[in-house]
Amino acid sequence: MGYVADATDCDDTDASVSPAEVEVCDTAGADEDCDGYADDDDDTDDSTKITLYYDGDGYGDASISKERCETSAGGTEACDASDIDEDCDGLTDDSDTSTSAASKTTYYLDADGDGYGVSTTSAARCEQPSGYNSSSTDCDDGNALRDPGNTEVCYDADLDEGCDTLADDSDPSTSTASKTSSFADADGYGDAAGVGAARLRRRGLPLPRAGHGQRLDVHRRW
């Protein structure tokens, strides 16, 4: 018993288990090299594996084989990064129709390519298919300028760019840079020192122009 500067051992009660060990096949499914994986899920020493042959009638086919720790006939195919053929049918992950649904991830169609999909069209897969995303929060999959990642701005059509069900002046998150200031007024001339508020100027609605010798009063009654 003693102390060391290295604290990476995953089982300090077993001297055959440490980050320096080589992963080997064993019935206990021990993680000998402390990397979080064991046996067929790890880069296990081939010399401890057995050779399995693809079978459909009780007799294996020598042309289709795999080196495995254990016989997996009758096993359940599941999604995994190594594309392991858990049920030994020659197919893995998305290529195998028997792959466990519980091991799959649901992806959502992202037609406008903005990184956000819609919940109305989805696909359960081991790997993310092209044109799909794991997010289903897009409110308009036909407009890449509308999604939860966009900033709300003032716009004629009152578009909800941020997909939070609020738009323009109704949305407290609307970009200040897209707004126009209005000033308190009682005589046709705004008071810059008075109470003012940044409000939107809708596109297509021109501001009043000041005539010769007049001050421009940017205001509108809301």
Helices and strands as residue ranges (DSSP letters): G 39-41, G 46-48, E 50-55, E 60-68, G 93-95, G 101-103, E 105-109, E 122-125, E 132-133, G 168-170, G 176-178, E 179-183, E 196-200
